[in-house]
């Protein structure tokens, strides 16, 4: 694969990345902040997500309606999101519209108005978003479990914050935090598609020329990044009688996004529960009909990772689903994955990578993520080479390292009368 990636570091600290994709008439461009919810204090939990919402309420040059009309006029597909480690704003448009699109995005990031009345309205929107989580059992269990798994630290807090914290975000708090954390030194601009790097650099220089609300930083405190994830391997059982289904999470530590064994770990997770041919899907859904939704995967951060199995089942089947899941964990610890299963997992992973190469949105976000998390460019060829190099012994080594009795954690939510789990039941 020909790698047409270019990188420029501007004097103001902004990193500009681009990847030219021949044959496309579209381009995805975005601005990513090297910060997310894990960089918030407890008092400011949710402020990155709140700012992500609030910049669309108006800037010094555009009203909220102006922003909406211009986005629609460009025919763009806007994507804004907050994760634990980054906050992103990206827009996919026709290549001829890139200058206007980037002017819009840079205006949102550098000159938001944060009008007090607008903030108060947006607080109501975010609070409604929180209520949606409360009404979505699998998401609710995820938040409750994260809080127990990462106690008293940013990764255990909800990305959207809490009712108390979000309700406290006024103009002064929001503006000051934005000035401190959305400064150019924390920004990554990435674009993929029919894009010329030199022209993109000119757009960035123009978009961040002159005074901006984030140009000089602010008086905010240094963001938190602390994580001590294995301090506790909780067993969390939450009773919620009105639910028809029981929801189950089994978790274990996992390699980080930067670990050398992350490719082996990803392939192992795929074998266990990564698709319809995976062991959990076949045993729990196809052979026994115990669950509609079941799967496994790894969540990787810059310095920590978490493996999770999730299943939704009837309360009467919860014990059996748990037992089958534990059997599969013991199995990968005690027996090597077959070469056929590993081959299938590799083909699945590589196919997913190759398909993502057709999307300018995927490639732009990958550029930004690699810069922020990995601090270097990782080409598709390198990823494919690393995947192909993994052997069955490496998968078993990952399993034996991370799937141990003392490290396993469990969370369950639903009408769980009579359901009980102690540490001995989680023995591997």
C-alpha positions in Angstrom: 0.0 0.0 0.0 1.3 3.5 -0.9 1.4 5.7 2.2 0.6 9.3 1.3 0.6 10.7 4.8 2.1 14.1 5.6 2.7 15.8 8.9 3.5 19.3 9.9 4.0 20.9 13.3 3.0 24.5 13.3 4.8 27.2 15.5 1.7 27.5 17.7 1.8 23.8 18.5 -0.9 22.4 16.3 -0.1 19.1 14.6 -1.4 18.9 11.0 -1.8 15.4 9.4 -3.2 14.5 6.0 -3.5 11.4 3.9 -4.3 11.7 0.2 -6.7 9.1 -1.2 -6.5 9.0 -5.0 -9.8 8.7 -6.8 -12.0 10.3 -4.1 -14.0 13.5 -4.6 -14.6 13.9 -0.9 -12.6 14.7 2.2 -13.0 14.3 5.9 -11.3 16.9 8.0 -11.4 17.3 11.7 -9.9 18.8 14.8 -9.1 16.5 17.8 -8.2 17.5 21.3 -5.5 15.5 23.1 -7.8 15.3 26.1 -10.9 13.5 27.2 -12.9 12.6 30.3 -10.0 10.9 32.0 -8.2 14.3 32.1 -11.0 15.9 34.2 -11.1 16.4 38.0 -14.0 15.0 39.9 -15.6 18.4 40.2 -15.4 19.0 36.4 -16.5 15.5 35.4 -18.3 15.7 32.1 -16.9 19.1 31.0 -15.2 17.9 27.8 -18.5 16.3 26.7 -20.4 19.4 27.6 -18.0 21.6 25.6 -18.4 19.2 22.7 -22.1 20.0 22.8 -21.9 23.6 23.6 -19.6 24.8 20.8 -22.5 24.2 18.4 -24.6 26.8 20.3 -22.8 29.7 18.6 -19.4 31.3 18.1 -18.3 35.0 17.8 -19.0 34.8 14.1 -21.9 32.3 13.8 -25.2 31.7 15.6 -26.4 28.1 16.3 -28.7 28.4 13.3 -25.8 29.7 11.1 -23.8 26.6 12.1 -26.7 24.2 11.3 -27.5 25.9 8.0 -23.9 26.0 6.8 -23.4 22.3 7.7 -26.5 21.3 5.7 -25.5 23.6 2.8 -22.1 21.9 2.6 -23.9 18.5 2.5 -21.6 17.5 5.3 -21.7 14.6 7.7 -20.7 16.1 11.1 -19.3 13.8 13.8 -18.5 15.1 17.2 -17.7 12.8 20.1 -15.9 12.6 23.4 -13.9 9.6 24.6 -11.8 9.0 27.7 -8.7 10.1 26.0 -9.7 12.5 23.2 -12.4 14.8 21.9 -13.1 15.0 18.2 -14.9 17.2 15.7 -14.9 16.0 12.1 -16.9 16.9 8.9 -17.0 15.0 5.6 -17.7 17.1 2.6 -17.0 17.3 -1.2 -13.4 18.2 -1.8 -14.4 21.6 -3.2 -16.0 22.5 0.1 -13.0 21.8 2.3 -12.0 25.5 2.8 -15.5 26.4 4.0 -15.8 23.2 6.1 -12.5 23.8 7.9 -13.4 27.4 8.5 -16.5 26.2 10.2 -14.8 23.6 12.3 -11.9 25.9 13.4 -14.5 28.6 14.3 -16.3 26.1 16.6 -13.1 25.1 18.3 -11.3 28.4 18.7 -14.1 31.0 19.1 -17.1 29.5 20.9 -19.4 32.0 22.6 -20.6 30.0 25.6 -23.6 32.3 26.2 -25.0 31.6 29.7 -28.6 31.1 28.4 -27.3 28.7 25.7 -25.4 26.7 28.3 -28.4 26.4 30.5 -30.4 25.0 27.6 -27.7 22.6 26.7 -27.5 21.4 30.3 -31.0 20.2 29.9 -30.1 18.3 26.7 -27.2 16.5 28.4 -29.3 15.6 31.4 -31.8 14.0 29.1 -28.9 12.1 27.5 -28.1 10.8 31.0 -31.7 9.7 31.5 -31.4 7.6 28.3 -28.5 5.8 29.9 -30.6 5.1 33.0 -33.2 3.6 30.7 -30.7 1.4 28.7 -29.7 -1.5 31.0 -26.6 -2.6 29.2 -25.2 1.0 29.2 -26.3 1.5 32.8 -24.5 -1.7 33.9 -21.4 -0.5 32.0 -21.3 2.8 33.9 -22.0 1.1 37.3 -19.3 -1.5 36.6 -16.7 1.1 35.4 -17.2 3.0 38.6 -16.5 -0.1 40.7 -13.6 -1.3 38.4 -11.9 2.0 38.4 -12.8 3.4 41.8 -12.1 7.1 42.6 -10.4 7.9 39.4 -11.3 9.4 36.0 -11.7 6.2 34.0 -14.4 5.2 36.4 -16.5 8.3 35.9 -19.1 8.7 33.2 -18.0 10.6 30.1 -21.1 12.7 30.2 -20.6 13.6 33.8 -23.2 13.7 36.6 -26.3 15.8 37.1 -24.5 17.7 39.8 -21.3 18.5 37.8 -23.0 19.3 34.6 -25.5 21.6 36.3 -22.5 23.6 37.7 -21.0 24.4 34.4 -21.6 28.2 33.9 -20.0 30.6 31.4 -16.9 31.3 33.6 -16.2 27.6 34.3 -16.7 26.5 30.7 -14.8 29.4 29.1 -11.8 29.0 31.4 -11.6 25.3 31.0 -11.9 25.7 27.2 -9.1 28.3 27.1 -6.9 26.0 29.2 -7.4 22.7 27.4 -8.4 23.6 23.8 -5.2 25.6 23.2 -3.3 25.0 20.0 -0.7 22.9 21.7 -3.4 20.3 22.5 -4.9 20.2 19.0 -4.4 17.7 16.2 -5.8 18.5 12.7 -6.3 15.5 10.5 -7.8 15.1 7.0 -8.1 12.2 4.6 -9.4 12.1 1.0 -8.8 14.4 -1.9 -6.7 16.8 0.1 -3.5 18.7 -0.6 -1.3 18.9 2.5 0.1 22.4 1.8 -3.3 23.8 1.2 -4.6 22.2 4.4 -1.7 23.8 6.4 -2.7 27.1 5.0 -6.3 26.6 6.1 -5.1 25.7 9.6 -2.9 28.8 9.8 -5.8 31.0 8.6 -8.3 29.3 10.9 -6.2 29.9 14.0 -4.7 33.3 13.0 -5.4 36.2 15.3 -6.9 36.1 18.8 -8.9 33.0 19.8 -10.5 32.1 23.1 -8.0 29.2 23.5 -4.9 31.0 22.3 -3.2 31.8 25.5 -4.4 29.1 27.9 -6.3 29.7 31.1 -6.0 29.3 34.8 -7.4 25.8 35.0 -5.6 23.1 37.0 -3.5 20.3 35.5 -5.9 17.6 34.3 -6.0 14.2 36.0 -4.7 11.1 34.4 -4.3 8.7 37.3 -5.3 5.1 36.7 -4.7 2.2 39.1 -7.1 -0.3 37.6 -6.3 -3.5 39.4 -6.7 -2.2 42.9 -10.0 -4.1 43.0 -11.6 -6.8 41.0 -15.2 -6.2 42.0 -18.1 -8.5 42.1 -21.1 -6.1 41.5 -24.6 -7.4 41.6 -27.3 -4.7 41.2 -31.0 -5.5 41.7 -33.4 -3.9 39.3 -36.7 -5.8 39.5 -38.5 -4.1 36.6 -36.1 -5.5 34.0 -37.1 -8.5 31.9 -33.5 -9.4 31.1 -30.4 -10.0 33.3 -27.3 -8.3 32.0 -23.8 -9.7 32.7 -20.3 -8.4 32.4 -17.1 -10.5 33.1 -13.9 -8.4 33.0 -10.2 -8.8 33.3 -7.1 -6.6 32.8 -5.9 -6.4 29.2 -2.9 -5.1 27.3 -2.7 -1.3 26.6 -3.0 0.4 23.3 0.8 0.6 23.2 1.6 -3.0 24.4 3.6 -5.2 22.1 1.1 -8.1 22.7 -2.0 -6.0 21.8 -2.4 -7.8 18.4 -2.4 -11.2 20.0 -4.9 -10.0 22.6 -7.2 -8.6 20.0 -7.1 -11.9 18.1 -7.8 -13.8 21.3 -10.8 -11.6 22.1 -12.1 -12.3 18.6 -11.8 -16.1 19.0 -13.6 -15.9 22.4 -16.5 -13.5 21.4 -15.7 -11.4 18.4 -18.3 -12.5 15.9 -21.0 -15.0 15.0 -18.4 -17.8 14.6 -16.8 -17.1 18.0 -16.9 -19.6 20.8 -19.3 -17.6 23.0 -21.7 -16.9 20.2 -21.8 -20.5 19.1 -22.1 -22.0 22.6 -24.4 -19.5 24.2 -26.6 -18.4 21.4 -26.5 -21.0 18.6 -26.2 -24.2 20.6 -28.3 -23.2 23.7 -30.4 -20.3 22.7 -29.6 -18.5 26.0 -29.0 -15.0 24.7 -29.7 -12.7 21.8 -26.7 -10.5 22.5 -23.4 -12.0 23.5 -19.8 -11.1 22.7 -16.4 -10.2 24.0 -13.8 -7.5 23.2 -11.0 -5.4 24.6 -11.0 -1.7 25.4 -7.5 -0.3 25.2 -6.2 3.0 26.5 -2.8 4.5 26.4 -1.7 2.9 29.7 -4.4 0.4 30.6 -6.7 -2.1 29.0 -9.9 -4.0 29.9 -11.3 -7.2 28.4 -15.0 -7.7 28.8 -17.6 -10.4 28.1 -21.1 -9.1 27.8 -24.4 -11.1 27.6 -28.1 -10.3 28.0 -30.2 -13.2 29.0 -33.3 -14.1 31.1 -32.7 -14.2 34.9 -33.3 -17.9 34.9 -30.4 -18.5 32.5 -27.9 -16.2 34.1 -26.1 -18.9 36.0 -25.7 -21.1 32.9 -24.4 -18.1 30.8 -21.9 -17.3 33.5 -20.7 -20.9 33.7 -20.3 -21.3 29.9 -18.4 -18.0 29.8 -16.0 -19.1 32.5 -15.5 -22.4 30.8 -14.3 -20.7 27.7 -11.9 -18.5 29.7 -10.5 -21.6 31.4 -10.3 -23.3 28.0 -8.1 -20.7 26.4 -5.9 -20.7 29.5 -5.4 -24.5 29.5 -5.5 -25.2 25.7 -4.0 -23.5 22.8 -6.4 -22.0 20.3 -6.5 -24.1 17.1 -4.6 -22.9 14.0 -7.9 -22.8 12.1 -9.5 -20.5 14.7 -6.5 -18.2 14.7 -6.4 -18.1 10.9 -10.1 -17.1 10.8 -9.5 -14.4 13.4 -6.6 -13.0 11.4 -8.7 -12.9 8.2 -11.5 -11.2 10.0 -9.2 -8.5 11.5 -7.3 -7.9 8.2 -10.6 -7.7 6.2 -11.9 -5.1 8.6 -8.7 -3.1 8.2 -8.8 -3.2 4.4 -12.5 -2.2 4.3 -11.8 0.7 6.6 -9.2 2.0 4.1 -12.1 2.9 1.7 -13.5 5.4 4.3 -12.0 8.9 4.5 -13.7 9.3 7.9 -12.0 6.1 9.3 -8.6 7.2 7.9 -8.8 10.7 9.3 -9.8 9.5 12.7 -7.1 6.8 12.6 -4.5 9.5 11.9 -5.6 11.5 14.9 -5.8 8.5 17.2 -2.4 7.3 16.3 -0.9 10.7 16.9 -2.6 11.1 20.3 -2.4 7.6 21.6 0.6 6.0 19.9 2.5 9.2 19.2 3.5 7.9 15.8 2.1 6.8 12.4 1.2 3.1 12.2 0.6 2.1 8.5 -2.0 -0.5 7.5 0.9 -2.6 6.2 2.6 -2.6 9.6 -0.7 -3.6 11.3 -1.3 -6.4 8.9 2.3 -7.6 9.3 2.0 -7.6 13.1 -1.3 -9.5 12.9 0.1 -12.2 10.6 3.1 -12.7 12.8 1.0 -13.8 15.8 1.0 -17.5 16.7 -1.1 -19.8 18.8 1.4 -19.8 21.7 1.1 -16.0 22.0 -2.6 -16.2 22.4 -2.3 -18.7 25.2 0.4 -16.5 26.9 -2.0 -13.6 26.8 -4.8 -15.7 28.3 -2.5 -17.1 31.1 -1.3 -13.6 31.9 -4.6 -11.9 32.3 -7.3 -14.5 33.0 -6.5 -15.4 36.6 -8.9 -15.9 39.5 -7.8 -12.9 41.4 -8.0 -10.6 38.4 -11.5 -11.5 37.2 -14.3 -9.1 37.9 -18.1 -9.4 37.4 -21.1 -7.2 37.1 -24.7 -8.1 36.9 -27.9 -6.1 36.7 -31.6 -7.2 36.6 -34.2 -9.1 38.6 -31.5 -11.2 40.3 -33.2 -12.7 43.3 -31.1 -15.8 44.3 -28.2 -14.9 42.1 -24.9 -15.1 44.0 -21.3 -15.1 43.0 -18.3 -15.3 45.2 -14.6 -15.3 44.3 -14.3 -19.1 44.3 -16.8 -19.4 41.5 -14.6 -17.3 39.3 -11.7 -19.7 39.7 -9.8 -20.2 36.4 
